[in-house]
Amino acid sequence: MRILICGGGVAGLTLAYWLRRRGFEPVIVERAPHGRLGGYGIDFFGTGYDVATRMGIIDRLTPHQLPVDSVDFVDESGQATARLTGALLNKVIRGPHLGLMHTTLEGALLDVIQNDVEIRYGETITAVREIGTAIEIDFANDGTERFDLLVGADGIHSVTRDLVFGPETRFARHLGCHLASYPVPDRYDIGRVRAHYTEPGRQAVVYPTGQPGELIALFLFRASRAGSVPRAQRLDLLRATFDGMGWITPSLLADAPASETVFMDTMTQIVMPAWHRGRTALIGDACGCMTMVSAQGVSMAMAGAYVLAETLHAEGDHVRAFRRHQERMHAEVTRRQRNALFFARSLVPGTRAGLIAQSLVSRLVMRNAFAPVLRRQFGVGTILPPQDAAPVDVRED
Ligand SMILES: Cc1cc2nc3c(=O)[nH]c(=O)nc-3n(C[C@H](O)[C@H](O)[C@H](O)COP(=O)(O)OP(=O)(O)OC[C@H]3O[C@@H](n4cnc5c(N)ncnc54)[C@H](O)[C@@H]3O)c2cc1C
């Protein structure tokens, strides 16, 4: 069975791996001209870690662990006013955990499939038609082709979702924040920490990437409008929004690269009642984006990919498989979206009073006794049942 996967991110690459192992023939189209570079850091644990273990890639990831021992909430002089230590984080997560660059994970996933799976870079889909037992796809660059199934793994602004389910506005839940990030030279001596500095309506964050002399600067700011910001305007918007902010913020802004290379997006969840229609299914952020606040987007993207491959293999029929996949994943994603929504409200307080309250709560909560509260945000272990036996490799080659 030939399955087209639109999007070669974490969800798409994981799905391709498991489909190949179950005897299917996946083909990936990825809009980017090559595997992604740069990016941002992620906390990686729970189900994502479990799936990565089942794929045998943990050894490739561990050496690239980010050099971060604690998350510090700092004042204008850089002094920590509250601290999430590694020890507390271990109590919260209660399982293996890695801090990684998102691109490190994508690179490891790519390594294990690239000799097995056809990946067409610089390509995307422009039209989808169901014809009998096939799905016919028009590509932007290279003609038309038929497949048995289509899976949209093309992220929060999924074109697959647009083409098959309707426009993004129908499914988007804007959380009232924008985020932006880019690498900067490390000349701040921040050490092995991720440091957060907040003023009303805006927050600056820095952390080391593990590459000598490199930090990631991350900016969060309140924004009532959800639309995307044109690349050429991103830096101007950041400079205007963070003008006059304390701490090392002016110098982080002065070190910004060209506006076109700044990553910027709205903090938006994707909420959909149904993740499949006909011969098309969605996985990952395309159908269930939770935002960075949940720290579990990668995990649930990998979980969704794993479960979809498993159900397609077990059910032998895409209608039952898509339904079963949604039954297993939808409630888990919805629960994490609700938790993220709750925490997002207090992420960047809009007023000085809100900031004081946030600071007091942070100091109170960053203690062992509150590990269960924090666990509610981050979720715990894997949602997959224990593996009885290693998955059967049914590849024909
Ligand atoms: C700043 C930040 C911090 C985060 N922190 C964490 C964290 O700590 N822990 C965590 O688990 N998650 C975190 N997340 C969320 C996580 O990154 C996402 O949930 C996850 O990457 C979703 O994977 P995905 O494969 O569904 O989508 P994506 O990673 O967005 O991948 C989609 C892929 O599809 C491609 N694509 C897009 N459009 C098209 C198209 N039209 N045609 C072809 N290809 C296309 C893209 O180029 C990309 O390769 C964070 C996100 C951000 C932005």
The ligand as a Gaussian input file, in Angstrom:
#p B3LYP/6-31G(d) Opt

LIG

0 1
 C        9.527000      27.410000      20.498000
 C        8.911000      26.039000      20.595000
 C        9.234000      25.224000      21.673000
 C        8.689000      23.935000      21.768000
 N        9.033000      23.155000      22.832000
 C        8.591000      21.883000      22.872000
 C        9.020000      21.016000      23.923000
 O        9.754000      21.416000      24.840000
 N        8.590000      19.714000      23.899000
 C        7.765000      19.250000      22.911000
 O        7.433000      18.046000      22.918000
 N        7.305000      20.065000      21.933000
 C        7.701000      21.360000      21.887000
 N        7.270000      22.170000      20.887000
 C        6.242000      21.692000      19.934000
 C        6.826000      20.785000      18.863000
 O        7.947000      21.375000      18.227000
 C        5.769000      20.437000      17.830000
 O        4.591000      20.032000      18.483000
 C        6.244000      19.318000      16.903000
 O        7.379000      19.747000      16.195000
 C        5.142000      18.896000      15.947000
 O        5.679000      18.012000      14.995000
 P        5.019000      17.903000      13.553000
 O        5.897000      16.968000      12.792000
 O        3.578000      17.624000      13.691000
 O        5.115000      19.378000      12.938000
 P        6.393000      20.195000      12.519000
 O        7.518000      19.938000      13.436000
 O        5.930000      21.596000      12.357000
 O        6.786000      19.600000      11.095000
 C        6.004000      19.836000       9.955000
 C        6.849000      19.568000       8.724000
 O        6.034000      19.738000       7.567000
 C        6.689000      20.587000       6.649000
 N        5.648000      21.274000       5.909000
 C        4.892000      22.314000       6.310000
 N        4.046000      22.671000       5.349000
 C        4.264000      21.833000       4.316000
 C        3.687000      21.700000       3.039000
 N        2.715000      22.527000       2.623000
 N        4.143000      20.719000       2.220000
 C        5.144000      19.889000       2.620000
 N        5.725000      19.976000       3.825000
 C        5.279000      20.935000       4.667000
 C        7.539000      21.499000       7.503000
 O        8.617000      22.055000       6.735000
 C        8.022000      20.540000       8.567000
 O        9.167000      19.844000       8.181000
 C        7.784000      23.470000      20.769000
 C        7.452000      24.300000      19.692000
 C        7.994000      25.565000      19.599000
 C        7.637000      26.436000      18.420000

